[in-house]
Amino acid sequence: VNTVILGDSFLILTTENFSVYSQTGKLKYTQPHNYSSPTVSVNGDKAVVFDRGYKSFCLINEKKVVYSAEASNPIICAEYGENGNYAIGTRGEESTSKLTVYSATNKVLFQWNCAYEHIVSIALSENGKFAGVAVVGTENGDIFTNVEYFGFDYLEPLNSQHISGVAAFDLAFTSTNTLTLFSNSGVYVVTKKGETYETV
């Protein structure tokens, strides 16, 4: 059982269903699922509930299930943006992993294939124009994390930062132009202009 805060409510995810309750314990809704490995990614009052390692997912908020579908490939991670767009990180067809960002009307806004590394976390900016991706790989036996900063009008990253000896846990936009990486060895800040620094 996984219990998380969803806006002003509580989301309880089990192996059979997920339920949203008010702060006073009143049930708002329950949705059954048949996921083998149910996982949730929360962003404020929105969340993606998905079947990690499989293809099914649904977008939810405090009041209802907004959308449910299947990804083209097994899902690694997912994120639901403030403006209604969402991103799915999957295994790739001809690459190790793949990022796909969709609009609020489920149209593909952006795609990126990561040739060798595994996507572990996705962040979407509040204005819906940028995405951040943390990927993890190994080089000569040593782990590293790359943070990629994307604008949807460009094919290549606006900024790409390589951080050696670090395994990423989570990535988030902490301001419009700033990504914050939470890792096993500290917290790193990456800006759109290409600056990277470690916080204490």
SVG drawing of the C-alpha trace seen along z (x, -y; Angstrom):
<svg xmlns="http://www.w3.org/2000/svg" viewBox="-17 -31 54 39">
<polyline fill="none" stroke="black" stroke-width="0.4" points="0.0,0.0 1.3,-3.4 -0.2,-6.6 0.7,-10.0 -0.7,-13.6 -2.6,-14.7 -3.3,-18.4 -5.6,-18.7 -6.5,-15.0 -4.9,-11.6 -4.3,-9.0 -4.0,-5.4 -2.6,-3.0 -2.9,0.8 -2.3,3.8 -6.0,3.8 -7.2,0.2 -6.4,-3.4 -8.7,-5.7 -8.7,-9.4 -9.9,-10.7 -10.5,-14.1 -8.6,-15.4 -11.6,-14.4 -11.5,-10.8 -14.4,-11.1 -14.0,-8.9 -14.0,-10.9 -13.6,-8.1 -12.1,-4.6 -10.6,-3.2 -9.8,0.5 -6.8,1.5 -5.0,4.7 -1.4,3.3 1.3,5.8 3.7,3.1 1.5,0.1 3.4,-3.2 2.4,-6.8 4.1,-10.1 2.5,-13.1 2.8,-16.7 0.7,-19.0 -2.9,-18.1 -2.2,-15.9 -0.7,-12.4 0.2,-9.6 -0.6,-6.1 1.2,-3.6 2.3,0.0 6.1,-0.2 7.7,2.2 4.4,2.5 2.4,0.2 -0.7,-1.0 -1.1,-4.4 -3.8,-6.9 -3.8,-10.6 -5.8,-11.6 -6.6,-14.6 -8.4,-15.0 -11.8,-14.6 -11.5,-12.0 -9.6,-9.9 -8.8,-12.3 -7.4,-9.9 -6.2,-6.3 -4.2,-4.6 -1.3,-2.4 2.2,-3.6 3.9,-2.1 6.6,-0.5 7.2,0.5 7.0,-2.5 10.0,-3.5 8.7,-6.8 6.1,-9.5 5.1,-13.1 1.9,-15.1 2.5,-18.8 0.7,-21.7 -0.8,-22.9 -2.2,-19.5 0.6,-18.1 2.3,-14.9 5.5,-12.9 6.2,-9.2 9.6,-7.7 9.7,-4.2 12.1,-1.6 13.1,-2.6 12.5,-0.7 16.0,-1.4 17.5,-3.1 17.9,-2.3 15.1,-4.7 12.7,-7.2 10.9,-10.4 7.5,-11.3 5.7,-14.5 2.0,-14.9 -0.3,-17.9 -3.4,-18.1 -5.3,-16.8 -3.0,-13.7 -1.1,-14.9 2.7,-14.3 4.5,-17.5 8.1,-16.2 10.1,-13.0 13.7,-12.2 15.6,-8.9 18.4,-8.3 20.8,-5.9 22.6,-4.3 21.4,-5.6 18.2,-4.9 15.7,-7.7 15.0,-7.7 13.1,-11.0 11.2,-13.6 10.3,-17.2 7.9,-19.5 7.9,-23.3 4.7,-25.0 4.4,-27.0 4.4,-23.7 7.3,-24.8 10.3,-22.9 11.2,-19.4 14.0,-18.1 15.2,-14.5 17.7,-12.7 19.4,-9.7 21.8,-7.3 24.6,-5.3 28.0,-3.8 31.4,-4.6 34.5,-2.5 32.6,-1.0 31.6,-4.3 28.1,-5.6 27.1,-9.0 24.0,-11.1 23.2,-13.4 20.6,-16.1 19.1,-17.2 17.1,-20.5 14.7,-20.5 12.7,-23.2 9.9,-21.7 10.8,-23.9 14.3,-22.4 15.4,-18.8 18.5,-18.9 18.8,-19.8 19.2,-23.5 21.6,-22.3 23.2,-19.0 25.1,-18.4 27.3,-15.4 27.7,-14.7 30.2,-11.9 29.8,-9.6 26.2,-10.5 23.0,-8.4 19.8,-10.4 16.7,-9.9 14.4,-12.7 14.4,-15.8 12.1,-18.8 11.6,-22.4 12.1,-24.6 11.7,-27.8 10.9,-28.5 14.4,-28.2 16.0,-26.0 16.1,-22.2 17.0,-20.6 18.5,-17.1 18.2,-15.1 20.8,-12.3 22.6,-9.8 25.4,-12.3 23.6,-15.6 21.4,-18.2 22.4,-19.8 21.0,-22.8 21.0,-23.1 20.0,-26.2 18.8,-26.7 22.0,-28.7 24.2,-25.8 25.3,-26.5 25.5,-23.6 26.3,-23.8 25.9,-21.6 23.9,-22.8 24.9,-22.1"/>
</svg>
